Amino acid sequence: MIKFYYNLAPNPTKVALFLEESGLPYELVPVDTRKGEQFAPAYAALNPNCKVPAIVDGDVTVFDSNAILLYLAEKTGKFLPANTPVARGQLLSWLMFVASGVGPFSGQAVHFRHYAPEPLPYAINRYRFEARRHYGILDAQLARRRYIVGDTYTIVDMAAWGWARAVPFVLGDDAWTPLPHLKRLVDEISENPGEAALAYARAHLLPRSASSLRRAVRAARLGYAERFRGRIAQLEAMYLDDLMRTADASEGLQAFLEKRPPEWKNR
Ligand SMILES: N[C@@H](CCC(=O)N[C@@H](CS)C(=O)NCC(=O)O)C(=O)O
């Protein structure tokens, strides 16, 4: 069974989306990057870059989220465009565009906007500008096509979704206004009442607020038929485990613990 090394950040989340939507069996292996578990020698042997995600599939190890998406798509034959050189050219171009542009610029924009120890206006403006420009290119593409590579939902849409669902966090609260086509894609994937909802819920296991947890679990519950009940219970259990395991790791989490809804207390 595939081992999926993850945390709840954008890059692992796109892989979670693929695993859920494809129905591939997999085992979750959380890597707590706040505690530095990504630097443990055993993990560095899987991913020399010491970041999540990575997967181990038998004797195959793959790291870097977009490489994992391509590997899984080729393994399963799912979420690929038509098997033509023209479509393959588009798939690779857009996948690398997301990998080398959207992801890194968004990551830097988030860093300088939210986490840098001192405010650096030049860096904040530069990365916000570049991240916004990249999202604008995706939006223009989606103005003409249902999905990024054409009429077929592919791994490029999943890759873009991983970061684009965080657009307000990356760019600011009003960031969706000039990006209506990208918003349509993000909403379609996030609101899909199928397997995607579970990936969405998982992505909120350590939510920033109690209400986002409630929303995510409700979305998953509403979207899931009987066969998913066990998985949702497992999800909730994982959430509590994670919460307890990391309860003293950050003040933000402590604050969240205090504010969590009454039904989560004493469990
Ligand atoms: N290019 C890599 C980037 C991976 C990455 O930046 N992962 C972040 C989470 S989204 C991480 O592991 N951060 C922890 C750290 O930098 O130590 C990919 O797409 O997989």
The ligand as an ORCA input file, in Angstrom:
! r2SCAN-3c Opt
* xyz 0 1
  N       8.426     21.716     -4.205
  C       7.951     21.018     -3.049
  C       7.717     21.997     -1.939
  C       7.305     21.269     -0.667
  C       7.097     22.225      0.486
  O       7.487     23.408      0.457
  N       6.488     21.692      1.535
  C       6.224     22.474      2.722
  C       4.751     22.305      3.077
  S       3.716     22.956      1.790
  C       7.078     21.966      3.860
  O       7.375     20.783      3.953
  N       7.498     22.870      4.757
  C       8.282     22.521      5.909
  C       9.683     23.062      5.828
  O       9.962     23.871      4.922
  O      10.513     22.689      6.671
  C       6.646     20.253     -3.396
  O       5.890     20.742     -4.245
  O       6.421     19.168     -2.836
*
